[in-house]
């Protein structure tokens, strides 16, 4: 018997409207159990050879690992950035009841 694998995803968004749109689309498609939106994170990054600084919103996505590619494709469809941040990390340990809830919420 194999145990279902889960992931934690980070997505940055330029504004509240886009962050909420992405969260609604991800949850509406049953790709994740929960998307937490953290307003006003300050990002410093290199883009096209220059150092950029911007305020963004951070989405934290709790989802089955098998949905990461579908979430990435959905975000790319609705995100205004040319190259948007969508990264996932495997959850190796967690509250068994919470992990079960993630799986059940995405069926």
Protein Blocks (a to p, Z undefined) as FASTA:
>chain_A
ZZddddddddddfbfklmmmmmmmmmmnopafbdcddehiaddddeehiacddddddddd
dddfklmmmmmmmmmmmpcbfbacddddddfbdcfklmmmmmmmmZZ
